[in-house]
């Protein structure tokens, strides 16, 4: 602040100097006015003298006029002296004015320089203030990030300590079970060898019995020929009889094998879990017409037939599905049912006719919180629901429409949930955890520690590979066998949603910075970034979706508009402007590519078509 005081003091000195010059200039102007008046009087006197000279030309001899003329001459002499004196003062004042003008010019130049310095200092001061504000903003952001990282570190450290304790507790049991498993494996191997040897002996005995039977038949035939009583026996009959005998013995062997296998299963219950899928697969191969149970573990998604998705251009129908807010929508794999999840803790099922007219099919009750996420299984027989009450629910929405299971274990609201297979599902929550659940046993079998809120996840292959999007601006690809993050993709804003196309192996990610990213998961490369001047992401979990053929990307905006981009060239193909009254929260594409459904925060759902 010293430089400011110095400048203020210099400006005050300059002002005082200017005030002194003002007095001199005023005095100088007064002298000029007085000189002008004296000059005027002098001219008048000269005229009077000339007049008197002319008038007194004939009176020079007169004595009376002599005295008056002397007086006038005296006055003229005095006036002349005054004029000379004033002229001298005028010359001096003119010199003083010139000197003061030079000094004034010098001061003006100096003042201009000082003003330029003051302007420069002001600019520097503004730049420094802007820099200070930016530094303070960055500092606050770093403080917030540091706080988040500290919280995440504390949470991870706590979880790590719990895992260490759990590991120490389970390690003796694990070693004991491993020893039991090795023992059972040796016993099973020995029993299999004994069983194979027993079957080999039974087969040899069967072959010997068949050979003796053939010999007896042949000897009986020869004896009948010798005696002359020839009875023709066709080769087909012999073959049939032999086949019947062989099949009978073979069935006995298989029956014995089944009994032995049953005895072995009683001792190897822990090893029979992995073989169930093998037997069910063999059953489907040899019995293709038999429908398997929906709980059979198989691929997460069966590919729906879609020739080409169409770009929606018009509104087919709209309706209010609740009195409150709509957070999630999802088409059934067949496309005949549209599910909507609302803040009133209910899931509404809408049957979509061929003309696009919705009819209410039913309502699923039982949730203890607002519905945040929906997912159908590949059979279309079960519906998985994630809610803000820290729970996930599994409904069977067929004729019974009953709540089958409740999965509890998260400490925050559930943002996303997906079926991994017919026997497993995954949930992502605000507690920074991703949990994998066994549907049959109704328990958590794996926990993935993400370290940040999970806003959405997708399943990319039959092995159950999970790709998750998080609040810390990262997309994580998980290896569920090792419970470790295999790949991390860093971006500039929190991830709001994920959508996966298996045919092209492409991932669409919605970001909070009002953009969508299209990623090739084969090499984890960014293909396109979709944006628009009017597109604004409404919430932290705003959903964007890929079309079934992967040719288009669709997302809703803050102003109620719907945007569709071309994934091949990244251009915006269509904007369905402001049909919604409030922000669009979620979108869903019909499995056949015919319709797009969108939901807004204020209870309305719109069905779009080309």
C-alpha positions in Angstrom: 0.0 0.0 0.0 3.1 2.4 0.2 3.1 2.9 -3.5 -0.6 4.0 -3.4 0.1 6.6 -0.7 3.1 7.9 -2.6 1.0 8.3 -5.8 -1.7 10.1 -3.8 0.8 12.5 -2.2 2.4 13.3 -5.6 -1.1 14.1 -7.0 -1.8 16.4 -4.1 1.5 18.3 -4.7 0.6 18.6 -8.3 -2.8 20.0 -7.4 -1.2 22.6 -5.1 1.2 23.7 -7.8 -1.7 24.1 -10.2 -3.6 26.3 -7.7 -0.5 28.6 -7.4 -0.4 28.9 -11.2 -4.1 29.8 -11.2 -3.5 32.8 -9.0 -0.5 34.0 -11.2 -2.6 33.6 -14.4 -5.5 35.5 -12.8 -3.1 38.3 -11.8 -1.7 38.3 -15.3 -5.1 38.5 -16.9 -5.9 41.4 -14.6 -2.8 43.2 -15.7 -3.6 42.6 -19.3 -7.1 44.1 -18.7 -5.6 47.1 -16.9 -3.1 47.6 -19.7 -5.9 47.5 -22.2 -7.7 50.2 -20.3 -4.6 52.4 -20.1 -3.9 51.9 -23.7 -7.5 53.0 -24.5 -7.0 56.1 -22.2 -3.6 56.9 -23.9 -5.2 56.8 -27.3 -8.0 59.0 -26.1 -5.5 61.5 -24.6 -3.5 61.5 -27.8 -6.6 62.3 -29.7 -7.4 65.1 -27.1 -3.8 66.4 -27.6 -4.2 66.5 -31.3 -7.5 68.2 -31.0 -6.1 70.7 -28.5 -3.1 71.4 -30.7 -5.5 72.1 -33.6 -7.8 74.1 -31.4 -5.0 76.1 -29.8 -3.0 76.7 -33.0 -4.4 80.2 -33.2 -4.2 80.7 -29.5 -0.5 80.1 -29.0 -0.1 83.7 -28.3 -2.7 83.8 -25.7 -1.5 83.6 -22.2 -4.6 81.9 -20.9 -4.1 79.0 -23.2 -0.4 78.6 -22.4 -1.1 77.5 -18.9 -3.7 75.0 -19.9 -1.4 73.6 -22.6 1.3 73.2 -20.0 -1.0 71.2 -17.8 -2.1 69.0 -20.6 1.6 68.4 -21.6 2.3 67.5 -18.0 -0.6 65.0 -18.0 0.6 63.6 -21.3 4.1 63.1 -19.9 2.6 61.4 -16.9 0.4 59.2 -19.0 3.4 58.4 -21.3 5.5 57.4 -18.3 2.6 55.2 -17.0 2.3 53.6 -20.4 6.0 52.9 -20.6 5.9 51.5 -17.1 2.9 49.3 -17.9 4.7 48.1 -21.1 7.7 47.2 -19.1 5.5 45.3 -16.6 3.8 43.6 -19.5 7.1 42.5 -20.9 8.1 41.1 -17.5 4.8 39.3 -17.1 5.0 37.9 -20.6 8.4 36.5 -19.8 7.0 35.1 -16.5 4.1 33.6 -18.4 6.4 31.9 -20.9 8.5 30.5 -18.0 5.3 29.3 -16.3 4.1 27.7 -19.5 7.3 25.8 -19.9 7.0 24.7 -16.3 3.4 23.8 -16.8 4.3 21.7 -19.9 7.0 19.9 -17.9 4.5 19.2 -15.1 1.8 18.1 -17.6 4.3 15.7 -19.2 5.3 14.4 -15.8 1.6 14.1 -14.8 0.9 12.1 -18.0 3.7 9.8 -17.2 2.5 9.4 -13.6 -1.1 8.7 -14.9 0.3 6.0 -17.3 2.1 4.5 -14.4 -1.0 4.5 -12.3 -3.0 2.9 -15.1 -0.2 0.3 -15.4 -0.3 -0.3 -11.7 -4.1 -0.7 -11.8 -3.8 -3.3 -14.6 -1.2 -5.2 -12.7 -3.3 -5.0 -9.6 -6.4 -6.4 -11.4 -4.2 -9.2 -12.9 -2.9 -10.0 -9.4 -6.5 -10.0 -8.0 -7.7 -12.3 -10.8 -4.7 -14.5 -10.2 -5.4 -14.6 -6.4 -9.1 -15.5 -7.1 -8.0 -18.3 -9.5 -5.5 -19.5 -6.9 -8.1 -19.5 -4.2 -10.6 -21.4 -6.4 -7.9 -24.0 -7.3 -7.0 -24.2 -3.6 -10.6 -24.8 -2.6 -10.9 -27.5 -5.3 -7.7 -29.2 -4.2 -9.0 -29.0 -0.6 -12.2 -30.7 -1.6 -10.4 -33.3 -3.7 -8.0 -33.9 -0.8 -11.0 -34.3 1.6 -12.6 -36.8 -0.8 -9.4 -38.7 -1.1 -8.9 -38.8 2.6 -12.5 -40.1 3.1 -11.9 -42.7 0.4 -8.6 -43.6 1.9 -10.1 -44.0 5.4 -12.9 -46.1 4.0 -10.5 -48.3 2.0 -8.1 -48.6 5.0 -11.0 -49.6 7.2 -12.2 -52.1 4.7 -8.7 -53.4 4.3 -8.4 -53.9 8.0 -11.7 -55.7 8.0 -10.5 -57.9 5.2 -7.3 -58.7 7.0 -9.2 -59.7 10.0 -11.6 -61.7 7.9 -8.7 -63.3 6.1 -6.9 -64.2 9.3 -10.2 -65.7 10.6 -10.9 -67.6 7.4 -7.3 -68.8 6.6 -7.3 -71.8 9.0 -10.7 -72.9 7.7 -9.5 -72.4 4.2 -6.4 -74.5 4.8 -8.5 -77.2 6.5 -11.0 -77.2 3.6 -8.1 -77.3 1.1 -6.7 -80.4 2.9 -10.2 -82.0 2.9 -10.5 -81.2 -0.8 -7.2 -82.8 -1.6 -8.2 -85.9 0.5 -11.6 -86.1 -1.3 -9.9 -85.7 -4.7 -7.5 -88.6 -3.9 -10.5 -90.7 -2.7 -12.5 -89.8 -5.8 -9.7 -90.6 -8.1 -9.2 -94.0 -6.3 -12.9 -94.7 -6.5 -13.0 -93.8 -10.2 -10.1 -96.1 -10.9 -11.9 -98.9 -8.9 -15.1 -98.1 -10.8 -13.4 -98.2 -14.2 -11.7 -101.5 -13.3 -15.0 -102.9 -12.1 -16.8 -101.9 -15.3 -13.9 -103.3 -17.4 -14.3 -106.6 -15.6 -18.1 -106.5 -16.0 -17.6 -105.8 -19.7 -15.2 -108.7 -20.1 -17.7 -110.9 -18.3 -20.5 -109.7 -20.6 -18.4 -110.3 -23.7 -17.6 -113.8 -22.4 -21.2 -114.5 -21.7 -22.2 -113.3 -25.2 -19.5 -115.5 -26.8 -20.7 -118.6 -24.8 -24.3 -117.8 -25.9 -23.2 -117.6 -29.5 -21.3 -120.9 -29.2 -24.3 -122.7 -27.7 -26.5 -121.3 -30.4 -24.1 -122.4 -33.1 -23.7 -125.9 -31.5 -27.5 -126.3 -31.3 -27.8 -125.3 -34.9 -25.2 -127.9 -36.0 -26.9 -130.6 -34.0 -30.3 -129.8 -35.5 -28.7 -130.0 -39.0 -27.1 -133.3 -38.3 -30.4 -134.8 -37.0 -32.2 -133.5 -40.1 -34.7 -131.3 -38.3 -33.6 -128.0 -39.9 -35.2 -124.9 -38.5 -34.4 -121.7 -40.4 -33.4 -118.9 -38.1 -33.0 -115.5 -39.7 -30.0 -113.4 -39.1 -32.3 -110.5 -38.1 -33.8 -112.5 -35.3 -30.3 -113.4 -34.0 -29.2 -109.8 -34.2 -32.3 -108.6 -32.5 -31.9 -111.1 -29.7 -28.3 -110.3 -29.3 -29.0 -106.6 -29.3 -31.7 -107.0 -26.7 -29.4 -109.0 -24.5 -26.6 -106.5 -25.0 -28.9 -103.5 -24.3 -30.2 -105.2 -21.1 -26.7 -105.8 -19.9 -25.7 -102.3 -20.8 -28.7 -100.8 -19.0 -27.7 -102.8 -15.9 -24.2 -101.5 -16.2 -25.5 -97.9 -16.6 -27.8 -98.4 -13.6 -24.9 -99.7 -11.5 -22.8 -96.7 -12.7 -25.6 -94.3 -11.6 -25.8 -95.9 -8.2 -22.0 -95.7 -7.8 -22.1 -92.1 -9.0 -24.8 -91.3 -6.4 -22.7 -92.9 -3.7 -19.7 -90.8 -4.8 -21.8 -87.6 -4.9 -22.6 -88.0 -1.2 -18.9 -87.7 -0.4 -18.1 -85.0 -2.9 -20.8 -82.5 -2.3 -18.3 -79.6 -2.5 -17.1 -80.6 -5.9 -20.5 -81.0 -7.5 -21.3 -77.3 -7.8 -19.2 -76.7 -10.9 -20.5 -79.8 -12.7 -24.1 -78.9 -12.5 -23.9 -76.6 -15.5 -22.1 -79.3 -17.5 -25.0 -81.7 -16.9 -27.5 -79.1 -17.7 -25.7 -78.2 -21.0 -25.6 -81.9 -21.9 -29.3 -82.1 -21.1 -30.0 -79.1 -23.4 -28.0 -80.7 -26.2 -29.8 -84.1 -26.1 -33.2 -82.6 -25.1 -33.5 -79.4 -27.2 -37.3 -79.3 -26.9 -37.2 -79.2 -23.1 -37.4 -75.7 -21.5 -34.7 -75.2 -18.8 -35.2 -73.3 -15.5 -34.7 -69.6 -15.6 -32.1 -69.9 -12.8 -29.7 -71.8 -15.1 -26.4 -69.9 -15.3 -25.8 -68.7 -18.9 -25.1 -65.6 -20.9 -26.2 -62.4 -19.4 -27.9 -61.1 -22.6 -29.4 -62.9 -25.5 -29.0 -60.8 -28.6 -32.3 -59.3 -29.8 -32.9 -59.3 -33.5 -32.6 -55.7 -34.8 -32.2 -55.1 -38.6 -31.7 -51.4 -38.3 -32.7 -48.9 -35.6 -34.7 -46.0 -36.8 -34.2 -42.4 -35.7 -37.2 -41.1 -33.7 -38.8 -38.1 -35.2 -42.3 -37.8 -33.7 -44.2 -38.4 -30.5 -46.4 -41.5 -30.6 -47.9 -41.2 -27.2 -47.3 -39.7 -23.8 -48.8 -40.5 -20.4 -48.4 -39.7 -16.7 -47.3 -42.9 -15.0 -47.3 -41.6 -11.4 -48.1 -38.5 -9.3 -44.5 -38.0 -8.3 -41.2 -38.4 -10.2 -39.9 -41.0 -12.7 -36.2 -42.0 -12.3 -35.8 -45.1 -14.5 -37.3 -46.9 -17.5 -36.4 -50.2 -19.2 -37.9 -52.3 -22.0 -38.3 -56.0 -21.5 -36.1 -58.1 -23.9 -39.1 -59.0 -26.0 -40.1 -55.3 -26.3 -43.7 -55.9 -25.3 -43.4 -54.5 -21.7 -42.0 -51.1 -20.6 -41.1 -50.8 -16.9 -41.0 -47.5 -15.1 -39.5 -46.8 -11.7 -40.8 -43.9 -9.7 -40.2 -42.1 -6.4 -43.5 -43.5 -5.0 -41.6 -46.8 -4.4 -43.6 -48.7 -7.1 -42.7 -50.2 -10.4 -45.3 -49.9 -13.1 -45.5 -52.3 -16.0 -46.9 -51.0 -19.3 -47.8 -53.2 -22.3 -46.9 -51.6 -25.6 -49.2 -52.5 -28.5 -48.1 -52.7 -32.1 -49.4 -49.2 -32.6 -47.4 -47.8 -29.7 -50.4 -47.4 -27.4 -49.5 -48.2 -23.7 -51.8 -50.2 -21.5 -51.1 -50.7 -17.8 -50.2 -54.3 -17.2 -49.6 -54.2 -13.5 -47.8 -52.7 -10.5 -45.0 -54.2 -8.4 -45.1 -53.2 -4.7 -42.7 -53.9 -1.8 -39.8 -51.4 -2.2 -38.8 -49.3 0.8 -37.4 -46.5 -1.2 -37.6 -44.6 -4.5 -36.7 -46.7 -7.6 -33.4 -45.7 -9.1 -32.5 -48.6 -11.5 -34.3 -51.4 -13.4 -33.0 -54.5 -15.3 -34.7 -57.5 -16.9 -33.1 -60.9 -17.0 -32.5 -62.5 -20.4 -35.6 -64.8 -20.1 -37.8 -61.8 -19.5 -39.3 -63.5 -16.4 -37.7 -61.5 -13.6 -37.1 -57.8 -12.9 -34.2 -56.5 -10.8 -34.8 -53.2 -9.0 -32.3 -50.9 -7.2 -33.7 -48.3 -4.8 -32.7 -45.5 -2.5 -33.5 -47.6 0.6 -30.1 -49.4 0.4 -31.7 -52.6 -1.0 -32.1 -54.4 -4.3 -35.3 -56.4 -5.0 -36.0 -59.2 -7.4 -39.5 -59.6 -8.7 -41.2 -62.3 -10.7 -43.7 -60.3 -12.8 -45.5 -63.2 -14.5 -48.9 -64.4 -13.3 -47.9 -64.3 -9.6 -46.1 -60.9 -9.7 -44.5 -61.6 -6.3 -41.5 -60.2 -4.6 -39.0 -63.1 -4.6 -35.9 -61.9 -2.9 -34.4 -58.8 -1.1 -30.6 -58.2 -1.2 -29.3 -56.1 1.7 -25.7 -55.2 2.4 -25.0 -51.7 1.0 -24.7 -48.7 3.2 -25.9 -46.1 0.6 -28.5 -45.8 -2.0 -28.2 -48.2 -5.0 -27.6 -46.3 -8.3 -27.4 -49.3 -10.6 -28.1 -53.1 -10.7 -27.6 -55.6 -13.5 -28.1 -59.4 -14.1 -24.7 -61.1 -14.7 -26.3 -64.4 -15.5 -29.3 -66.5 -14.5 -27.7 -67.1 -11.1 -25.8 -63.9 -10.3 -26.4 -60.2 -10.3 -24.4 -57.1 -9.5 -25.3 -53.8 -7.7 -23.4 -50.5 -7.5 -24.0 -48.0 -4.7 -23.1 -44.7 -3.2 -21.1 -46.5 -0.5 -18.3 -46.9 -3.1 -18.8 -50.7 -3.4 -19.9 -53.1 -6.1 -21.4 -56.3 -4.8 -22.0 -59.5 -6.7 -24.8 -61.7 -5.4 -25.7 -65.4 -5.7 -29.4 -65.5 -6.5 -30.0 -69.1 -5.4 -28.2 -68.8 -2.1 -29.3 -65.1 -1.6 -26.0 -63.9 -0.4 -23.1 -61.7 -1.5 -20.3 -63.7 -2.9 -17.9 -60.9 -4.0 -17.3 -57.3 -3.1 -15.3 -54.9 -5.4 -13.9 -51.9 -3.7 -14.1 -49.0 -6.2 -13.3 -46.2 -3.8 -15.9 -43.9 -5.4 -19.7 -43.8 -5.9 -20.7 -46.1 -8.7 -23.3 -44.4 -10.9 -23.7 -47.2 -13.5 -22.3 -50.5 -14.6 -22.6 -52.9 -17.6 -21.8 -56.6 -18.1 -19.7 -57.1 -21.3 -19.2 -60.8 -21.7 -20.3 -64.3 -20.6 -17.4 -64.4 -18.1 -19.1 -61.7 -16.1 -16.6 -58.8 -16.8 -18.0 -55.7 -15.2 -17.4 -52.1 -16.5 -18.4 -49.4 -14.0 -18.6 -45.6 -14.1 -17.9 -43.5 -11.0 -18.1 -40.1 -9.5 -14.3 -39.7 -9.4 -14.3 -39.3 -13.2 -13.1 -42.9 -13.9 -14.3 -45.9 -15.8 -13.1 -49.1 -14.3 -13.0 -52.6 -15.9 -13.0 -55.4 -13.4 -11.7 -58.9 -13.3 -14.2 -60.7 -11.2 -11.9 -63.7 -10.7 -9.3 -61.7 -8.9 -11.6 -58.9 -7.5 -9.1 -56.4 -9.0 -9.6 -53.5 -11.3 -7.9 -54.4 -14.6 -8.1 -51.1 -16.4 -8.9 -47.5 -15.4 -9.9 -44.8 -17.9 -9.6 -41.3 -16.6 -11.8 -38.4 -17.9 -12.5 -34.8 -17.1 -15.9 -35.1 -15.4 -17.9 -37.6 -13.3 -19.5 -40.5 -15.2 -23.3 -40.4 -15.2 -24.2 -43.5 -17.2 -22.9 -46.5 -19.3 -24.4 -48.3 -22.3 -22.7 -51.3 -24.0 -23.1 -52.7 -27.5 -21.8 -56.3 -27.6 -21.8 -56.6 -31.4 -19.4 -53.7 -31.9 -17.8 -54.0 -28.5 -18.4 -50.3 -27.9 -19.2 -48.4 -24.7 -21.1 -45.2 -24.5 -20.3 -43.1 -21.4 -22.3 -40.0 -20.3 -20.3 -37.3 -18.5 -21.3 -34.5 -16.2 -19.5 -31.9 -18.5 -22.4 -32.1 -21.0 -20.7 -34.6 -23.4 -21.0 -38.3 -24.3 -17.9 -40.5 -25.0 -17.9 -43.5 -27.4 -15.1 -45.9 -26.4 -13.8 -49.0 -28.2 -13.3 -51.6 -25.5 -11.0 -53.7 -27.6 -8.2 -51.2 -27.3 -9.8 -48.8 -24.8 -9.6 -46.0 -27.4 -11.9 -42.9 -27.6 -13.8 -43.0 -30.9 -16.0 -39.9 -30.7 -17.1 -37.2 -28.3 -20.8 -36.2 -28.7 -21.9 -32.7 -27.7 -24.4 -29.9 -28.6 -24.7 -26.3 -27.7 -28.1 -26.9 -26.2 -27.4 -30.2 -24.5 -27.0 -30.1 -20.7 -26.7 -33.1 -18.4 -29.4 -32.8 -15.8 -28.3 -35.1 -12.9 -25.4 -37.1 -11.7 -27.1 -40.3 -13.0 -28.6 -38.9 -16.3 -28.9 -42.0 -18.6 -27.7 -42.2 -22.2 -28.3 -45.2 -24.4 -27.0 -46.8 -27.5 -29.4 -48.1 -30.1 -29.6 -52.0 -30.4 -27.5 -51.9 -33.6 -25.0 -49.5 -32.1 -25.5 -46.9 -34.9 -27.0 -44.1 -32.7 -26.6 -42.6 -29.3 -29.5 -41.0 -27.4 -29.7 -38.8 -24.3 -32.0 -36.3 -22.6 -31.2 -32.8 -21.7 -31.9 -30.3 -18.8 -34.4 -28.3 -20.9 -36.6 -31.4 -21.8 -35.1 -32.0 -25.2 -33.9 -35.4 -26.7 -30.7 -35.6 -28.7 -29.7 -38.3 -31.1 -26.1 -38.6 -32.5 -24.7 -40.8 -35.3 -22.0 -43.0 -33.8 -20.2 -43.4 -37.2 -19.4 -39.7 -37.8 -20.2 -38.1 -34.4 -22.8 -35.7 -35.9 -26.1 -34.8 -34.2 -28.8 -36.4 -36.3 -31.9 -35.1 -34.6 -33.1 -32.9 -31.7 -36.6 -33.5 -30.3 -37.0 -30.1 -28.8 -38.7 -29.5 -25.4 -41.6 -32.0 -25.5 -40.9 -32.7 -21.8 -41.9 -30.0 -19.3 -38.9 -30.7 -17.0 -35.5 -32.4 -17.2 -35.2 -35.8 -18.9 -33.9 -38.4 -16.4 -33.7 -41.6 -18.5 -34.1 -43.0 -22.0 -34.6 -46.5 -23.3 -34.4 -47.9 -26.8 -36.8 -50.6 -28.0 -35.0 -54.0 -28.6 -36.1 -54.0 -32.2 -35.1 -50.4 -32.7 -38.7 -49.1 -33.4 -39.3 -46.9 -30.4 -37.5 -44.7 -27.9 -39.0 -44.1 -24.5 -38.0 -41.1 -22.4 -39.0 -40.1 -18.9 -38.9 -36.7 -17.2 -38.6 -35.9 -13.6 -42.2 -34.7 -13.3 -44.1 -38.0 -13.9 -44.4 -38.0 -17.7 -43.2 -40.7 -20.1 -43.1 -40.1 -23.9 -42.9 -42.9 -26.6 -41.1 -41.8 -29.8 -41.1 -43.3 -33.3 -39.9 -42.5 -36.8 
